[in-house]
Amino acid sequence: MPISLYVLLSVLTPFVAEAFARTHPDHPKRLRFGAYILLAATGMMSGWFTLTLIPFPLAATALNIGGYAFLVIANNAKLRVLRMGLAAQDTENLRHMLLYPDFYFVHVGIARSVCVALLAFGVLAALIMIDQPLLLIAMPDLALATWAAGLVVWLTAYALIMAVGGLIFRERRKTNYRLVGDADADMARYGLFGSFVLHRLMLRDTAPVKAAVAAAPKPMAPPKAEKPHILLVQGESFFDLARADTLALNKPAPWQAYEALKAKHSAAAGLLDVPAWGAYTMQTEMAVLTGIDRGAYGTASLNPYQAAASKMDIWSLARAAKAAGYATLCLHPAKPGFFRRDAAMRNLGFDRFLSARDFAGAERFGPYIADTALADMAEALMADSDTPLFLHLITMESHGPWDAGRLKGYADEAALLAAEPTGDLAFALFRQHMQNLLALTDRLLSASGARTRVLGLYGDHMPAHGALFDRLGFDDRRVDWLLARSDRAAMSMPATARAEDFGLEVMRAAGFDVPNSRP
């Protein structure tokens, strides 16, 4: 292949790929002139890189085209499942795929993904065999040195471009370029690839992240009398299922288990405005634990754990509790590196982070650690402690996907489906997990003990049942919250609250003097 043809194909590839990249329905694509410049520049840089990596023009062309096709498919699949396009921070998911591949490949199928990968490697190998390398060098040692030198040159050029681009596209100047820092909104103006590049550049500006951390709401006086145990329960995808049932049945349909729980414990309950839908748990988690406004980190707001919590010490509810004499623990029966929680929880002030390693051999309900096992661990910690505990419990049992056969050996899926108001099997399986979450909540509030317990339950985001919700006409992204004390004392807080305020309200219910005004 002539090098001129290779360059032409490299420049054209992102333009063709961009034509197939979908944007969010609320942000129709209207590309600015700068988007076309970025597409051409991206094509040149990616073409240069692939040819440097594989100095066989045919194979490099195939790899380049395949890379763009993968990004377009990933973007469109993410829009369909999570109602959000691909963002620059999603490069973090490459490490998450290694930890929990079933969270990601389920949307394409693991077997199909393996077949596609094998086919791609086969095609590359075949093209390399029939192609001629760009440089015909007889001495293998010199060929390796030439390849390494070319790679160093490309990496140097890339580093310079990123450094200069980072100085030009800074967070405080984004409005000059009609950027808002939101992946979907900016994708409409600069396309999938242009917005990806611009956001990568703006993420180099850490000033907004540092300012957000510095502005965390710190003043909080400890309880003057009893110091109750504080249980902050983040229920995976928790929300009041009656909201969906009512639409499915076309009449008010209270979720009996939830209504019974609220009545039994004189619990306050309501809706919680969270920043995420279907995923990005760390946005809600960070907002609840720190009270920092969800958008305060600028472009980095999509993943505050990656941008802030995994890198620096941050004030949090855990730190406020620790200052009041509490022992602080976070319990999450998942792999410790997921969302970088092993570093984030330490920087948020938790004394200990108990992950899947600490739940080895624990009971499961479906593919993940059961909520029962999480309750067992919490009960054991409180029984062994003479000091008040601040426990942040993050459930794992109800995490998707909710495919048929998920609960084989644990529950009768046919019976669950027969009783399901929506008629959807995935939602029937999900409902069983929600029943188990309510059982965990009831158990933690019902247990006897010398020390009172204050429990706040909230959902991190709505479950990714997009197709079902679309059929029902259910588009509310708010989740639900519940606040109760084991002594059945009456609780109250605004019926509709923001995630940033919920943790502060839980602390107020525990007797902490929390200022009413936010900074």
C-alpha positions, -999 to 999 in steps of 0.1 A, spaced: 0 0 0 15 34 -9 21 56 21 0 84 5 -30 61 4 -24 51 40 -23 87 52 -55 95 32 -73 65 48 -61 74 82 -75 110 79 -108 98 65 -115 70 90 -126 92 119 -149 112 96 -166 81 85 -168 67 121 -182 100 134 -211 97 110 -222 65 128 -216 78 163 -250 86 180 -255 114 205 -280 117 233 -315 126 221 -315 158 242 -283 169 224 -287 165 186 -254 166 168 -245 200 153 -207 199 147 -187 231 149 -159 239 125 -133 230 151 -147 195 152 -135 188 117 -101 201 125 -100 177 155 -112 148 134 -84 153 109 -58 157 136 -70 127 154 -69 106 122 -33 117 116 -21 110 151 -39 76 153 -26 66 118 9 76 128 6 56 160 -7 24 144 19 24 116 46 30 143 32 1 163 27 -22 134 49 -11 104 28 -30 79 4 -5 62 -24 -30 55 -24 -43 91 -21 -8 105 -50 4 84 -72 -25 96 -62 -18 133 -70 18 129 -104 12 114 -111 -15 140 -102 9 168 -126 36 156 -153 10 150 -149 -3 186 -153 32 200 -184 39 180 -200 6 190 -191 12 226 -206 47 225 -238 36 209 -242 6 233 -236 29 263 -262 53 250 -287 25 247 -280 9 281 -270 39 303 -285 68 283 -251 85 281 -224 85 254 -187 76 258 -167 100 278 -129 107 283 -131 93 318 -143 60 305 -108 50 297 -108 41 335 -132 13 326 -104 -6 309 -91 -16 343 -126 -22 356 -132 -47 327 -104 -68 340 -119 -68 375 -156 -74 365 -158 -83 328 -194 -95 332 -205 -59 339 -194 -48 305 -193 -77 280 -228 -88 289 -241 -62 265 -223 -79 236 -219 -114 250 -186 -128 264 -185 -156 238 -191 -132 210 -165 -108 224 -139 -136 225 -148 -146 189 -145 -111 176 -111 -107 194 -98 -139 179 -110 -129 144 -93 -95 147 -60 -111 157 -64 -136 128 -70 -108 103 -40 -88 115 -18 -118 114 -29 -126 78 -24 -90 66 11 -89 82 19 -122 63 9 -108 29 21 -72 34 55 -56 30 69 -37 60 73 1 55 111 -2 60 130 -31 45 158 -37 70 179 -69 68 194 -67 103 168 -77 130 187 -57 157 186 -25 136 149 -31 127 141 -33 164 161 -2 172 143 17 143 109 5 156 117 16 192 130 50 180 98 56 160 77 48 190 98 72 212 93 99 186 55 94 186 53 93 224 73 125 226 51 143 200 20 131 219 33 144 252 41 178 237 7 180 221 -10 171 253 11 196 273 4 225 249 -32 215 245 -37 213 282 -25 249 285 -49 261 258 -80 242 268 -81 249 305 -113 245 326 -117 282 332 -116 289 294 -140 261 283 -168 286 276 -146 303 251 -148 272 230 -186 266 237 -177 237 260 -196 229 292 -177 199 305 -206 175 300 -198 146 277 -232 145 259 -236 182 255 -200 186 242 -203 156 219 -231 174 201 -208 202 193 -175 185 187 -185 149 180 -175 117 198 -138 119 190 -134 157 193 -151 159 226 -131 129 239 -98 147 230 -109 181 244 -121 165 277 -88 146 280 -70 180 277 -93 197 302 -89 169 327 -52 179 330 -64 210 348 -67 200 384 -76 234 398 -114 228 400 -108 195 418 -86 211 444 -111 240 449 -140 215 453 -121 195 479 -111 227 498 -148 238 499 -162 206 515 -186 214 543 -164 208 574 -180 224 605 -200 197 624 -201 195 663 -204 160 678 -235 147 697 -238 161 732 -254 130 747 -255 95 734 -234 86 704 -254 61 684 -240 37 658 -244 53 624 -252 30 595 -251 46 561 -264 20 536 -259 25 499 -283 1 483 -271 -10 448 -298 5 424 -323 8 452 -356 27 446 -392 23 456 -405 -3 431 -440 9 436 -432 38 413 -427 13 384 -455 -10 395 -480 19 395 -472 26 358 -473 -11 349 -507 -17 366 -521 17 358 -533 21 394 -516 30 427 -495 -1 437 -477 2 470 -447 -20 474 -460 -40 504 -426 -49 518 -414 -13 517 -445 1 532 -444 -25 560 -407 -16 567 -414 21 569 -444 16 592 -426 -8 615 -397 15 621 -415 49 619 -391 57 591 -390 89 571 -387 83 534 -387 103 501 -369 108 468 -332 115 463 -318 135 434 -286 118 424 -262 127 396 -261 93 379 -284 69 360 -277 32 357 -240 34 366 -213 58 379 -220 48 415 -190 69 426 -207 102 418 -235 96 443 -212 79 468 -188 108 468 -216 134 471 -232 116 500 -200 111 519 -185 146 514 -214 170 507 -194 184 478 -216 196 450 -217 171 421 -205 196 395 -179 213 415 -151 192 400 -157 206 365 -151 182 337 -138 157 362 -172 154 379 -180 122 360 -156 102 382 -146 121 414 -129 90 428 -105 89 399 -99 127 399 -99 133 436 -106 107 463 -80 82 451 -53 109 451 -57 132 481 -71 134 516 -107 148 516 -130 158 544 -160 134 547 -187 122 571 -162 95 582 -137 122 593 -164 141 612 -174 108 630 -138 100 637 -132 134 653 -162 126 675 -147 94 688 -162 70 663 -144 41 646 -151 43 609 -154 14 585 -165 9 550 -179 -25 540 -182 -34 503 -181 -71 493 -165 -64 459 -129 -64 446 -110 -37 465 -97 -20 433 -131 -15 418 -136 23 413 -102 26 432 -121 23 465 -91 8 482 -74 42 479 -105 64 480 -119 51 513 -85 56 530 -83 91 517 -119 98 528 -109 90 564 -121 54 570 -101 34 595 -107 2 576 -121 -9 542 -135 -44 542 -138 -57 506 -143 -91 490 -111 -103 506 -127 -100 540 -159 -118 528 -141 -149 515 -164 -179 517 -194 -157 526 -229 -166 516 -240 -156 481 -274 -149 466 -269 -151 429 -234 -143 415 -225 -118 443 -221 -117 481 -255 -118 497 -269 -89 516 -273 -113 545 -235 -117 547 -231 -80 547 -256 -77 576 -237 -105 594 -204 -86 591 -220 -53 604 -237 -71 633 -204 -88 643 -185 -55 642 -211 -37 664 -212 -66 688 -174 -65 693 -171 -27 696 -173 -7 728 -170 25 709 -196 39 685 -192 29 649 -197 48 616 -204 20 591 -207 27 554 -223 -4 539 -223 -7 501 -244 -36 489 -233 -58 460 -260 -85 458 -283 -67 434 -257 -55 409 -267 -63 373 -269 -78 348 -302 -96 357 -302 -124 331 -323 -156 332 -307 -182 353 -290 -157 376 -309 -171 407 -308 -207 397 -304 -226 430 -314 -196 450 -350 -189 440 -378 -201 417 -374 -177 388 -406 -189 371 -426 -181 403 -409 -147 406 -419 -139 370 -455 -151 375 -459 -127 404 -441 -98 387 -464 -68 380 -443 -56 350 -441 -90 334 -404 -86 330 -381 -114 341 -350 -92 347 -371 -69 369 -386 -99 387 -350 -110 396 -341 -75 406 -372 -72 428 -361 -103 448 -327 -86 455 -346 -54 466 -366 -76 490 -334 -89 504 -321 -53 508 -352 -44 528 -346 -75 550 -310 -63 557 -324 -29 566 -351 -44 589 -325 -66 606 -301 -38 613 -329 -16 628 -345 -44 648 -314 -59 665 -313 -52 703 -283 -36 719 -272 -10 744 -264 15 717 -291 31 695 -286 28 657 -293 55 632 -297 41 597 -299 60 564 -306 39 533 -303 54 498 -299 42 462 -268 51 442 -287 53 409 -316 38 391 -311 3 378 -303 0 341 -337 -14 330 -338 11 302 -360 -9 278 -386 -17 305 -387 19 318 -391 32 282 -420 8 278 -436 20 310 -429 57 303 -408 59 335 -380 84 331 -375 97 366 -338 94 375 -344 101 412 -339 72 436 -353 68 471 -341 73 506 -351 60 541 -341 74 575 -349 56 608 -336 49 643 -337 16 661 -355 33 691 -383 42 666 -379 79 673 -396 100 646 -374 111 618 -378 139 593 -360 156 564 -371 172 531 -392 147 511 -370 154 481 -334 158 489 -301 160 470 -274 134 474 -251 161 486 -273 167 516 -285 132 525 -253 122 545 -255 155 564 -291 147 573 -281 113 586 -255 129 608 -280 154 621 -304 125 630 -275 110 650 -272 141 671 -244 160 652 -248 197 650 -248 202 613 -251 238 600 -282 244 579 -265 266 553 -242 251 528 -210 268 519 
